[in-house]
């Protein structure tokens, strides 16, 4: 969900086992007492969503505050999709227009990789079914983004 960064700060989520990145920074609104409200869609972290309230460790002034835990879930859910090559932004727009009707917003990493936010009042199952149908038609691949581990925001470590 794109928005102005005015009044927001960056917080950091450590992802030591993620296959692509070691961590992710996100815009967040400081609430005081080491609490922040997440203000963008996570592209790599699991179990954290748009507008979740998180507790951070801000003891190292040389580093961004590091997210420790979710204090209050917002009710938003996150999906991540990668469009197949050749399925350009113009073609994607019709999909996003349909998803918007289902209370879904999105943020892009690039032309193919997109994170989706399903509002708390949206129907997560219907959205997943729609995205799954697009995957079966080889338009995209997707993943759900619920927590993979109970003690961090990382994906499952490789054995």
N, C-alpha and C positions, 0 to 999 in steps of 0.2 A: 504494500500500500504506500505509494509515493506521497510524501507530504513535505512541508518545509522543515528544515532542520533547526529552525530558530528555537532556542531554549532547550535543545537536546544535546546530549553528550554521547560519546562512544563508550560502550561497554564491550568486554571481551569474553568470549566463550572458548575455553580450552578444549581442543579435540585431538588428543594425542594419538588416537587409533584410527582416525578418519583416513580413508584411502586417498583423498585428494588434497586435503589441507590440514594444517596443524592447529588451526583455530579460526574463529570468525568474529569480526567486530560488527556491532549493531548499534543503530541509533536508539537512544533511550531517554526518557524524561526522568530527571532526578526528582524523587519524592521526599528525600531526607531519610535519615537513619539507615543509610546504606541500602535503600530500596529504590528501584528504578522500574519504569514501565516501558516495555519494549515497543519501539515505534517503527520497526520495519520487519519484513518477512525473513526468517532465517533461510539461507540458501544451503547450509551444510549441517547445522546442528539439529539434533533430534530432541523431541520432547519439550520444545520451547516454541511459543507462538506469538503472533502479533497481539499486542496489548497485555500480555502476561506481566504480572508484577514479580520481579526477581530480587533476591538479596545478593549483594556483591561484597567482595573483599576489596577494600580501597586502601589497604594499609601501605602499599608501595606507591608513593607519589610519582615515581618515574614511569609507572605503567597505567594502562587503562584499568578501571575497576573490573575485576573478574567475577563473572556470574557464578554463584555457588549453588543456588537452588531456586525453584519456583515457589513463591510465597502464595500467590493467588492466580490460578489459571483464568484467562479471559473468556474461555469458551470458544475462541477461534481454533480452527484446525488448519494444518498446513499439508499441502501436497506439492511435490516437485515433478516437473515434466521436462522431457527433452524431446523436441520435435525431430522427426526424421529429416535427413538432409534433403533440401529441395522444397520443403514445406515452408515457404517464406512468410514474412510478417503479414503480407496482405491476406494470405490464406488463413493465417492464425487468427486474424481479426474477427472473422465470423465465429470462430470457436469462443473467443473471449466475450463476444457480444451475447452469445447463448449462455455462457457461464455467469455473466453479470446478472442475468435474470434469476439465477439460482443463488444469488448473494455471494458471488465469488469475485475477489479482486486479485490482482497479480503484480509481481515485480519481476523484472528481467535481469539476468546476469549477462546475456548476450542474445543473438538472434534465435538461438535454439533452446537455451536453458532458462526455464521460468519457474518461479515459486508462486503457488496459489494460496490465497487465504480464503477459507470458508467462514463466513460470519456465524456467530452463535445461533442466529435464527435461521440459517440456511440448513438444507437437508444434506448432511455429509454423505449418507449412503447413496442418494440420488446422484450427487456429484461424482462419487467414486465409480458408480455404474456407468455414467456418461464417459468419464475418462477411460475406463476399462474398455468400453466399446471402441473408442478412438485408438486404443492400443491394439486391439484385435484387428482393426483395419490398417495397422502399420503406419499410423499418422504420427504417433508419439510413443514414448515409454514413460512410465511414471512410478513414483514410490510414495508411500504414506510416510509421515514423519513423526509418528508417536515415539515415545522414549524406547530405546533399544536396550539400555542398561538402567538399573535402578539408581546408580550412584553418580552418573554423569550425563552429558549431552552428546556423547559420542555414539558412533555406530558400533556394532559388535566387532571386537578385536579379531584379527585374522589369527588362525591357529597355525 
